[in-house]
Amino acid sequence: MFTSTAFLSILPETLILILGVILLVVEPFWKVKDPASGGDEQRRNAGWLTAGGLLAVLVVSILVGRPGDPTSTFGGSIRFDWLGFFFKMLFVFGAGITALLLMDHEKVGRRGEAYVLLLASTIGMCLMASAADLVMLYLAIETTSIPLYVLAGFMLTDERSTEAGFKYLLFGAMVSAIMLYGFSLLYGFTGTTNLYALADAFKAGQLAAPVLFGLIILVVVGLGFKVSVVPFHFWAPDVYEGAPTPISGFLSTASKAAGFAVIARLFLVVFHGVTVDWATVFAILSAVTMTVGNLLALPQKNLKRMLAYSSIAHAGYAMIGIVAVSKLGIASVVFYLLAYIVTNLAAFGIVMTVGRVTGSDEYDAYRGLSRRSPWLALVMLAAFLSLAGMPPFGGFIAKVLVFAAGIQANYIWLVIIGILNSIVGLYYYLNVLKYVYLFRMEKEDEEAHPIAVTRPYVIALVVLVLGIILLGTVFAPWFGFSNAAAMNLF
């Protein structure tokens, strides 16, 4: 029966769908003749409508769509709880910022279909966070992934973009098939696709340990690809470099957070208490991911590739909270992803802003940035120090929380590896800031080459840098929300 609770459980998705329909209807009327190019150019209105609409979705959902006690709706396929709701708000926020960053992208931002695809992917992420059934979960993952495949290869005249989209599609289809095979075996052995019924079946000991371990590995392949942990990280550098920069930022933040939302619900609900020690497997993946991501980031000279490897390393840090298998662990993961989304979107926003003017993402393009645009350099400083885990920024609190969860769970060795990797990460983040503050443009006066920052970028970067600072200084309310989200799994 369709009740008010059922409606509220999919309120964000419904509002985003309505926004997408409105965009499809009105966007064709926003075409004007551009005498310079002789073609049709989309006005930036589509971007403003998308960003403003997502802000409205965020506000309305927070005001009227908050969950009460955890409830299953739509035949048990949707779980209406604080964990799913918190992640949904993160995805809506990330999509809104991405829409602002897309607006002044010359090859993507004035094509309305890009915003529609962004909204479609956001709907999929929201369903991923609240899915309580394997069928719904798989459909949500594909709803998320397919628009992102298209967006990664959206610039058809750019060989790197088309290569990125094709690679992402091929690798994504391969691991999706492996994960779907794992889901089908879960159903075949237990006779149910509901996550909570699966948990009861496993607690009853219906499966032998070797079979269960094989099923877990098949599922980890698919979800490991979504969050780009080693050895399922190979797609990330090429895709992040070739995709439009705002899409790279969205991939590295909201898409990764969606993967962690699924991992948290699946392994803390379905596989919690089984005979297979999957936490040790995740601990090894976490250690390897942190180390490989940071070491491969060291020699990079392209900022987007460096951020790709940095994103891999941060997946390893966040995995420590999953490994802890505790309320503090999940709360630390949720807070970490919140801080990471705000920080990494700011980093990619800077890359987009500078890249529009310089036409390059290489480190050399950032020479003298502190003189060309002092405020932009300060935003970059805040974002990169937060990524490095330095106080008083959000990234510092996020790392303290995941490390505390690891220590509480007696994974001291893993926390030590995380701390050592944080030192390595600090080196390559400071290496970029060296170009910004210490290096000069060769034979040029930096003040004669200012970096113009458009209004959408100003709005996005101001919001993000305020978020970075607030998460590092006034972090108690945000951790309270994260803790409330984690409680639904215990």
C-alpha positions in Angstrom: 0.0 0.0 0.0 1.3 3.4 -0.9 1.4 5.4 2.3 2.8 8.8 3.4 5.8 7.0 4.8 6.4 5.3 1.5 6.2 8.6 -0.3 8.6 10.3 2.1 11.1 7.4 1.7 11.5 8.3 -2.0 10.8 12.1 -1.7 14.3 13.2 -2.8 14.2 10.9 -5.8 10.7 12.1 -6.7 11.6 15.7 -6.5 14.8 15.2 -8.6 12.7 13.4 -11.2 10.3 16.3 -11.4 13.2 18.7 -11.7 14.6 16.6 -14.6 11.2 16.6 -16.4 10.9 20.4 -16.0 14.5 20.8 -17.4 13.6 18.6 -20.4 10.5 20.7 -21.1 11.9 24.2 -20.7 15.5 23.7 -21.9 14.8 23.7 -25.7 13.4 27.2 -25.4 16.7 28.5 -24.0 18.6 28.3 -27.3 19.8 31.5 -28.9 21.7 32.2 -32.0 25.4 32.8 -31.4 26.8 34.9 -34.2 30.4 34.2 -33.3 30.1 30.4 -33.8 27.2 30.3 -36.2 25.5 27.7 -34.1 23.1 27.2 -31.3 24.5 27.8 -27.8 22.7 26.8 -24.6 22.2 29.5 -22.2 23.5 29.0 -18.7 19.9 28.9 -17.4 19.9 25.1 -17.5 22.7 25.2 -15.0 21.0 27.7 -12.7 17.8 25.7 -12.9 19.5 22.5 -12.0 21.6 24.0 -9.1 18.6 26.0 -7.8 16.3 23.0 -8.1 18.7 20.7 -6.2 18.9 23.3 -3.5 15.2 23.3 -3.2 15.2 19.4 -3.1 17.7 19.6 -0.3 15.7 22.1 1.8 12.3 20.4 1.2 13.8 17.0 2.1 15.4 18.2 5.3 12.2 20.0 6.3 9.6 17.4 5.6 11.3 14.2 4.6 13.4 13.2 7.6 12.9 9.6 8.8 11.8 8.4 12.1 12.3 4.8 13.2 13.9 2.6 10.5 11.1 1.4 8.2 10.9 -0.8 5.1 8.8 0.4 2.2 7.8 -0.8 -1.2 7.7 -4.4 -0.3 11.0 -4.3 1.6 13.0 -2.9 -1.3 13.6 0.5 0.3 14.9 1.2 3.8 13.8 4.5 5.2 16.4 5.4 7.8 18.9 8.0 8.8 21.8 6.3 7.0 20.1 6.5 3.6 18.7 9.9 4.3 22.1 11.4 5.2 23.8 10.0 2.1 21.0 11.2 -0.1 21.5 14.8 1.2 25.2 14.4 0.4 24.5 13.3 -3.2 22.0 16.1 -3.8 24.6 18.6 -2.4 27.4 17.2 -4.5 25.2 17.3 -7.7 24.2 20.9 -7.0 27.8 22.0 -6.7 28.7 20.0 -9.8 25.9 21.8 -11.7 27.5 25.1 -10.8 30.9 23.9 -11.9 29.5 22.6 -15.2 27.9 25.9 -16.2 31.0 27.5 -17.6 32.5 24.4 -19.1 32.7 25.4 -22.8 32.0 21.9 -24.3 29.6 20.5 -21.7 28.0 23.2 -19.6 25.6 24.7 -22.2 24.1 21.4 -23.3 21.0 20.6 -21.3 21.3 16.9 -21.6 24.4 16.9 -19.4 22.3 18.2 -16.5 19.6 15.6 -17.2 22.2 12.9 -17.1 23.6 14.3 -13.8 20.2 14.3 -12.3 19.5 10.7 -13.5 22.8 9.5 -11.9 21.9 11.3 -8.6 18.6 9.5 -8.5 20.5 6.2 -8.8 22.8 7.1 -6.0 19.9 8.0 -3.7 18.4 4.6 -4.4 21.8 2.9 -3.8 21.9 4.5 -0.3 18.5 3.2 0.7 18.2 -0.1 -1.2 17.3 -3.0 1.0 16.9 -5.6 -1.8 19.5 -7.0 -4.2 17.3 -6.4 -7.3 16.7 -2.7 -6.3 20.4 -2.4 -5.4 21.6 -3.6 -8.8 19.1 -1.4 -10.7 20.2 1.6 -8.6 23.9 0.9 -9.4 23.2 0.7 -13.1 21.0 3.9 -12.9 24.0 5.6 -11.3 26.7 4.2 -13.6 25.2 4.5 -17.2 24.7 8.3 -17.1 28.3 8.6 -15.7 29.7 6.5 -18.6 28.0 9.0 -21.0 29.2 12.0 -19.1 32.8 10.8 -18.9 32.9 10.6 -22.7 30.7 13.6 -23.3 33.3 15.6 -25.3 33.1 13.8 -28.6 35.8 16.0 -30.2 38.3 15.3 -27.4 40.1 12.0 -27.8 40.9 11.8 -24.1 37.3 12.2 -23.1 36.0 9.5 -25.6 38.8 7.2 -24.4 37.8 7.9 -20.7 34.1 7.1 -21.4 34.9 3.9 -23.4 37.3 2.6 -20.7 34.9 3.4 -17.9 32.1 1.6 -19.8 34.1 -1.5 -20.5 35.5 -1.9 -17.0 32.2 -1.0 -15.4 30.3 -3.5 -17.5 32.8 -6.2 -16.6 32.7 -5.8 -12.9 29.0 -5.2 -12.9 28.6 -8.6 -14.5 30.8 -10.2 -11.8 28.8 -8.5 -9.0 25.5 -9.5 -10.6 26.7 -13.1 -10.7 27.5 -12.8 -6.9 24.0 -11.4 -6.3 22.4 -14.3 -8.3 24.3 -16.9 -6.2 23.2 -15.2 -3.0 19.6 -15.5 -4.2 20.2 -19.1 -5.4 21.6 -20.3 -2.1 19.1 -18.5 0.2 16.0 -18.1 -1.9 15.6 -14.4 -1.1 16.9 -11.0 -2.3 16.0 -9.0 0.8 19.1 -7.9 2.6 17.6 -8.4 6.1 16.2 -11.8 5.2 19.7 -12.7 3.8 21.2 -11.7 7.1 18.9 -14.1 8.9 19.7 -16.9 6.5 23.5 -16.5 7.1 23.1 -16.3 10.8 21.3 -19.7 10.6 24.5 -21.1 9.1 22.9 -22.2 5.7 26.2 -21.7 3.8 29.6 -23.3 4.2 32.5 -20.9 4.9 34.3 -21.5 1.5 31.1 -20.8 -0.5 30.4 -17.7 1.6 33.9 -16.4 1.1 33.6 -16.8 -2.7 30.3 -14.9 -2.7 31.8 -12.1 -0.7 34.7 -11.8 -3.1 32.4 -11.5 -6.1 30.5 -8.7 -4.4 33.7 -7.0 -3.3 34.8 -6.9 -7.0 31.9 -4.8 -8.0 31.8 -2.5 -5.0 35.6 -2.2 -4.9 35.4 -0.8 -8.5 32.8 1.8 -7.4 35.0 3.1 -4.6 38.3 2.5 -6.6 40.2 0.5 -4.1 43.3 -1.5 -5.2 43.3 -3.7 -7.3 40.1 -2.3 -8.8 41.5 1.2 -9.2 43.0 0.9 -12.7 40.3 2.9 -14.4 40.4 6.0 -12.2 43.5 7.9 -13.4 42.6 7.8 -17.1 38.9 8.4 -16.6 39.5 11.3 -14.2 42.0 12.9 -16.6 39.9 12.5 -19.7 36.4 13.3 -18.4 35.2 16.9 -18.1 36.7 18.2 -14.9 33.3 18.8 -13.0 32.3 15.2 -13.8 35.7 14.0 -12.6 34.9 15.7 -9.3 31.5 14.2 -9.1 32.9 10.7 -9.8 35.5 11.0 -7.1 33.1 12.2 -4.5 29.4 11.4 -4.8 29.9 8.2 -6.8 32.5 7.0 -4.3 30.3 7.9 -1.3 27.4 5.9 -2.9 29.7 2.9 -3.1 30.6 3.2 0.6 26.9 3.6 1.5 26.2 0.2 -0.1 29.3 -1.4 1.5 28.3 -0.2 4.9 24.7 -1.5 4.6 25.6 -4.7 2.9 28.4 -5.9 5.1 27.1 -4.6 8.4 23.6 -6.0 7.8 24.0 -9.1 5.6 27.5 -10.3 6.4 27.8 -9.2 10.0 28.5 -12.1 12.3 29.2 -14.7 9.6 32.0 -17.2 9.9 34.1 -15.6 7.2 36.4 -12.8 8.6 35.7 -10.3 5.8 37.0 -7.4 8.0 40.5 -8.8 7.6 40.1 -8.8 3.9 39.0 -5.2 3.9 41.9 -4.3 6.3 44.4 -5.7 3.7 42.6 -3.9 0.9 42.7 -0.7 3.0 46.4 -0.9 3.7 47.3 -1.7 0.1 45.0 1.0 -1.3 46.4 3.7 0.9 50.0 2.8 0.0 49.6 2.3 -3.7 47.5 5.4 -4.1 49.9 7.7 -2.3 53.1 6.2 -3.9 51.6 6.5 -7.4 50.5 10.1 -6.7 54.1 11.2 -5.9 55.6 11.3 -9.4 52.5 12.9 -11.1 52.8 16.3 -12.8 49.1 16.5 -14.0 46.8 17.7 -11.2 43.8 15.7 -12.3 45.8 12.4 -12.3 47.3 13.3 -9.0 43.8 13.9 -7.5 42.8 10.5 -9.0 45.5 8.7 -7.2 44.8 10.8 -4.1 41.1 9.7 -4.4 42.3 6.1 -4.4 44.3 6.7 -1.2 41.3 8.3 0.5 39.2 5.3 -0.2 41.8 3.3 1.8 41.5 5.7 4.7 37.7 5.6 4.7 37.8 1.8 4.6 39.4 1.8 8.1 36.0 2.7 9.5 34.3 -0.2 7.7 37.0 -2.5 9.0 36.3 -1.4 12.6 32.7 -2.9 12.4 31.5 -0.6 15.1 29.1 2.3 15.5 32.1 4.7 15.8 33.6 3.1 12.6 30.5 3.7 10.5 30.0 7.2 12.0 33.6 8.0 11.1 33.1 6.8 7.5 30.0 9.0 7.1 31.8 12.0 8.5 34.9 11.2 6.4 32.8 11.1 3.2 31.1 14.4 4.1 34.5 16.1 4.6 35.9 14.4 1.5 33.0 15.5 -0.7 33.3 19.1 0.3 37.1 19.1 0.1 37.6 17.3 -3.2 34.9 19.2 -5.0 36.7 22.4 -4.0 40.0 20.9 -5.4 38.3 20.0 -8.7 36.6 23.4 -8.7 40.0 25.1 -8.6 41.3 22.8 -11.4 38.2 23.8 -13.5 38.7 27.5 -12.8 42.4 27.5 -13.6 42.0 25.2 -16.5 39.5 27.4 -18.3 42.1 30.2 -18.4 45.4 28.3 -18.9 44.1 25.4 -21.0 46.3 23.0 -18.9 46.0 20.8 -15.9 49.8 20.4 -15.5 51.5 21.7 -12.3 53.3 24.4 -14.3 50.0 26.0 -15.1 49.8 26.9 -11.4 53.0 28.9 -11.2 52.4 32.2 -9.5 48.7 31.5 -8.8 49.1 33.3 -5.5 49.8 36.5 -7.3 47.4 36.0 -10.2 44.5 35.3 -7.9 45.3 35.4 -4.1 41.8 34.4 -3.0 41.8 31.4 -5.3 45.2 30.4 -4.0 43.8 30.5 -0.4 40.9 28.3 -1.4 43.4 25.9 -2.9 45.5 26.0 0.3 42.5 25.2 2.4 41.4 22.3 0.1 44.8 20.7 -0.1 45.7 21.0 3.5 42.3 19.4 4.3 43.1 16.6 1.9 46.4 16.2 3.7 44.6 16.0 7.1 46.0 19.2 8.6 44.1 21.2 11.2 41.9 23.2 11.5 40.2 21.8 8.4 37.6 19.1 8.0 40.0 16.5 6.7 41.9 16.5 10.0 38.9 15.7 12.1 37.8 13.0 9.5 41.2 11.2 9.7 41.3 11.4 13.5 37.9 9.8 13.7 38.7 6.9 11.3 42.0 6.3 13.1 40.2 6.3 16.5 37.8 3.7 15.2 40.7 1.6 14.0 42.4 1.8 17.3 39.2 1.0 19.2 38.9 -2.2 17.0 42.5 -3.1 17.7 43.7 -2.6 14.2 46.8 -0.7 15.5 49.0 -1.8 12.5 46.4 -0.5 10.0 46.3 2.9 11.8 50.1 3.1 11.8 50.1 2.5 8.0 47.4 5.2 7.6 49.5 7.7 9.6 52.6 7.0 7.6 50.6 7.3 4.3 49.2 10.6 5.5 52.8 11.9 5.8 53.4 10.8 2.2 50.2 12.5 1.1 51.2 15.7 2.8 54.4 15.8 0.6 52.7 15.7 -2.7 50.0 18.2 -1.7 52.6 20.6 -0.5 54.5 20.0 -3.8 51.5 21.5 -5.7 51.3 24.4 -3.3 54.9 25.1 -4.0 54.0 25.9 -7.5 51.2 28.2 -6.3 53.1 30.2 -3.7 56.9 29.9 -4.5 57.3 29.5 -8.3 56.9 32.4 -10.7 55.7 32.5 -14.3 58.7 32.6 -16.6 59.4 36.0 -18.0 55.9 37.2 -17.2 54.3 39.6 -14.7 51.7 37.5 -12.8 49.6 40.5 -12.0 49.1 41.0 -15.8 47.6 37.6 -16.1 44.7 37.4 -13.6 42.5 34.3 -13.2 38.9 35.3 -13.9 36.4 33.5 -11.6 32.8 33.5 -12.8 29.8 33.9 -10.5 28.9 30.2 -10.4 32.4 29.3 -9.5 32.5 32.0 -6.8 29.3 30.6 -5.2 30.5 27.0 -5.4 34.0 27.7 -4.0 32.7 29.9 -1.2 30.2 27.3 0.0 32.9 24.6 -0.2 35.6 26.4 1.6 33.2 27.4 4.4 32.2 23.8 4.7 35.9 22.7 4.9 36.5 25.2 7.8 33.2 24.5 9.6 33.8 20.7 9.5 37.2 21.2 11.1 36.1 23.7 13.8 32.4 23.2 14.6 32.4 19.5 13.9 30.2 18.3 16.8 26.8 18.8 15.1 28.0 17.1 11.9 29.4 14.2 13.8 26.1 14.0 15.6 24.3 13.5 12.3 26.9 10.9 11.3 26.4 9.1 14.6 22.7 9.1 14.1 23.1 7.6 10.6 25.4 4.8 12.0 23.0 3.9 14.8 20.6 2.4 12.2 23.0 -0.4 11.5 23.5 -1.5 15.1 
